[in-house]
Structure formats: C-alpha cells, structure tokens
Amino acid sequence: MKKSIIPIVLFFLFSYANSQTKSEGHFGIKLGFNYADITNSGGSPIVSYHLGIFLKYKISDKTGIQPELLFSGQGVKVYNGEFYFNYINVPLLFKYYATKKLNLEIGPQLCFLNSAESKAFGGNKTVDVSNRINYNDYSLVFGGCYDVDKNISIDLRYNLGLTQVQYYLTPNETPSKNSVFQFSLGYKF
C-alpha cells in the first residue's frame, strides 16, 4: 500500500507547486484503450485500458505542460499463457501547440507496478509474478492531442519502455521492455 501512495503524493505536490504560477490550468479525467506488448517476448499484444486524471497548464500560446496520474493495464500473450501487469503511471508531458486545437506531446513517465499476474491458456488460475517484475519502470511518452471543443480531447500516444521489465534475467534471456499504444478521451472541467 505504501508503494501505491508515493505516485499519488508526488502528483499532488507537483500540482500544488504549479497552481502557484500564473499559467492557465485545467483539471480533467481521461480513459481509454491500451494496445500493450512486451518487447523480445515472442508474444502478441493485449488490449487493455487506462484511466486517470490530468492537469493541463498552458504556459504560452504555443507551449504547455501536463502531469497525469493513470492506472494502466499492460502485458503480453505468450505461447503458453498471458501476463497482466497493472501500473500506476505518472507522465509529465511537455506540449507544443501546432494549432489552436492540435498539440504534440513528449515527456518522461514514471511507472509503479501495482500487480503482476500470469494465467496459463485453458486454465482459470492466476499466479502472482510480481516478485519477478521490476517495481519501477521508466518510459518516454510521445504523441498528440486534439481538442474537440473546450472540454473534450482525444489523445493518441506511444509509451516507449526504457527499463527492463524482468527483475532478473535467466541465462540467455534478453531484456524485455514495455511497449504501449494508448488511445484516450479526456474531459476538462
């Protein structure tokens, strides 16, 4: 439980610090689909979901910053089963407004493992594998956002995993990393 609190506290501390500036800020919620895979796994992607909150700050006409706090389901299907990883993701996105409605996003993302399970095909029993998976994951996030109107936005982004998913490697095993495409709808208040 203590591990799950860390990203939440960091998110709200950052939010408070930014609320003290004169930038134009908006709080919002988002949800969407993940097309998640693990590199070098020999498997195929899974479809999952993500949901969370964001704070969008417009610093100037062309730039902005957006911290987020997301629950994200990720994983992979392999020859004998499936792996499901649930993360708390904390991206910090720098935004460039190409037009009034379209912006490009890039930034780092800290990910904290919430749970990790495997399930064999044909079986209904899941096994906790969180002791085999790194607790922290770091990613580079890039993509774009289109503001449909003043409240609704559509996001498409890619999360490029930078750290090894496995806690330790067996002999002849290659490091695997998260690879996630995300499509989401956001609502700003």
C-alpha positions in Angstrom: 0.0 0.0 0.0 2.9 2.4 0.8 4.3 1.9 -2.7 0.9 2.9 -4.2 0.8 6.2 -2.2 4.1 7.5 -3.5 3.0 8.5 -7.0 -0.2 10.0 -5.7 1.7 12.2 -3.2 4.2 13.2 -5.9 1.4 14.1 -8.3 -0.5 16.4 -5.9 2.7 18.0 -4.7 3.6 18.9 -8.3 0.0 20.1 -8.9 0.2 22.4 -5.9 3.5 23.8 -7.0 2.2 24.5 -10.5 -1.1 26.0 -9.2 1.0 28.8 -7.7 2.1 30.0 -11.1 0.1 32.4 -13.3 -0.4 29.8 -16.1 -3.9 28.8 -17.3 -4.7 25.4 -15.8 -7.5 22.8 -16.3 -8.2 19.7 -14.3 -9.6 16.7 -16.2 -10.3 13.0 -16.3 -9.4 10.6 -19.1 -10.0 7.0 -20.0 -9.1 4.8 -23.0 -7.7 1.7 -24.5 -4.1 0.3 -24.4 -2.6 -1.9 -27.1 0.2 -3.2 -24.9 3.1 -5.5 -25.7 6.5 -6.6 -24.1 9.5 -6.4 -26.5 11.6 -9.6 -27.0 8.8 -11.7 -25.5 8.0 -13.6 -28.7 4.3 -12.9 -27.8 1.5 -10.8 -29.1 -0.1 -7.6 -27.7 -3.1 -7.5 -25.4 -5.9 -4.9 -25.4 -6.5 -3.3 -22.0 -7.5 0.1 -20.6 -6.2 3.1 -18.7 -8.0 5.8 -16.7 -7.0 8.7 -14.5 -6.7 12.4 -14.0 -4.6 15.2 -15.6 -3.8 18.8 -15.1 -3.3 20.8 -18.2 -1.4 24.1 -17.9 -0.9 26.4 -20.9 2.3 28.3 -20.3 2.1 30.4 -23.5 0.2 30.4 -26.8 2.4 27.6 -28.1 3.6 25.7 -25.0 2.1 23.8 -22.1 2.7 21.1 -19.5 0.5 18.3 -18.4 1.2 16.0 -15.4 -1.1 12.9 -15.2 -1.9 10.1 -12.8 -3.1 7.0 -14.6 -4.0 3.4 -13.8 -2.8 1.4 -16.8 -3.3 -2.3 -17.7 -0.4 -3.7 -19.7 1.0 -7.1 -20.5 1.5 -9.7 -23.3 0.2 -13.0 -24.6 2.9 -15.7 -25.0 2.8 -19.2 -26.4 1.5 -20.8 -23.1 -0.4 -18.0 -21.5 -0.8 -14.4 -20.7 0.9 -11.9 -18.4 -1.1 -9.0 -17.0 0.7 -6.0 -15.3 -1.2 -3.2 -13.6 0.8 0.1 -13.2 0.3 3.5 -11.7 1.8 5.7 -14.4 2.9 9.3 -13.8 3.7 11.0 -17.1 4.9 14.7 -17.2 4.2 15.9 -20.8 5.5 19.0 -22.4 3.1 20.2 -25.0 3.7 22.2 -28.2 0.5 23.7 -29.8 0.9 23.3 -33.6 -2.6 24.9 -34.0 -5.2 26.1 -31.5 -6.7 22.6 -31.3 -3.8 20.2 -32.1 -0.8 19.8 -29.8 2.2 17.4 -29.8 3.3 15.8 -26.5 6.6 14.4 -25.3 7.9 13.7 -21.8 9.1 11.2 -19.2 6.9 8.7 -17.4 7.4 7.0 -14.1 5.6 3.7 -13.7 5.0 1.9 -10.4 3.9 -1.8 -10.5 0.7 -2.3 -8.7 0.2 -6.0 -9.6 1.6 -8.7 -11.9 -0.2 -12.0 -12.7 0.2 -14.8 -15.2 -2.5 -17.1 -16.4 -2.0 -20.3 -18.5 -4.1 -20.8 -21.6 -7.0 -23.2 -20.8 -6.8 -22.6 -17.1 -8.6 -20.2 -14.8 -6.0 -19.9 -12.1 -3.8 -16.8 -11.9 -0.4 -16.8 -10.3 1.2 -13.7 -8.7 4.5 -13.0 -10.5 5.2 -9.5 -9.1 8.4 -10.8 -7.4 9.8 -11.4 -10.9 8.9 -7.9 -12.3 10.7 -4.7 -11.7 8.7 -2.4 -9.4 9.8 0.8 -11.2 9.5 1.3 -14.9 10.6 4.4 -16.9 9.2 5.3 -20.2 9.4 8.0 -22.9 6.0 9.2 -23.9 5.2 10.9 -27.2 2.1 11.6 -29.2 -0.6 14.1 -29.9 -3.8 15.6 -28.6 -6.7 17.1 -30.4 -9.1 19.4 -28.5 -12.5 18.7 -30.0 -14.0 21.6 -28.0 -13.2 23.4 -24.8 -13.9 20.3 -22.7 -13.4 17.2 -24.8 -10.0 16.0 -26.1 -8.7 12.9 -28.0 -5.2 11.6 -27.3 -3.1 9.2 -29.2 0.3 8.3 -27.8 3.1 5.8 -27.6 4.9 4.8 -24.4 8.4 3.5 -25.1 9.7 1.5 -22.2 13.3 2.3 -21.2 13.8 -0.2 -18.4 13.9 -3.9 -18.3 10.6 -5.5 -17.2 12.2 -8.6 -15.6 13.6 -8.2 -12.1 16.4 -10.6 -13.1 17.4 -12.4 -16.3 17.9 -16.1 -16.7 20.9 -17.3 -18.8 20.4 -16.5 -22.5 17.3 -14.3 -21.8 17.2 -10.9 -23.4 15.8 -7.9 -21.6 12.2 -7.1 -22.3 10.6 -3.6 -22.2 7.0 -2.3 -22.1 5.6 -1.0 -25.4 2.2 0.6 -25.2 0.0 2.5 -27.7 -2.8 4.5 -26.0 -6.0 6.0 -27.3 -8.0 8.1 -24.9 -10.8 10.5 -24.4 -10.4 13.3 -21.9 -12.8 15.7 -20.3 -11.6 19.0 -18.9 -13.6 20.8 -16.1 
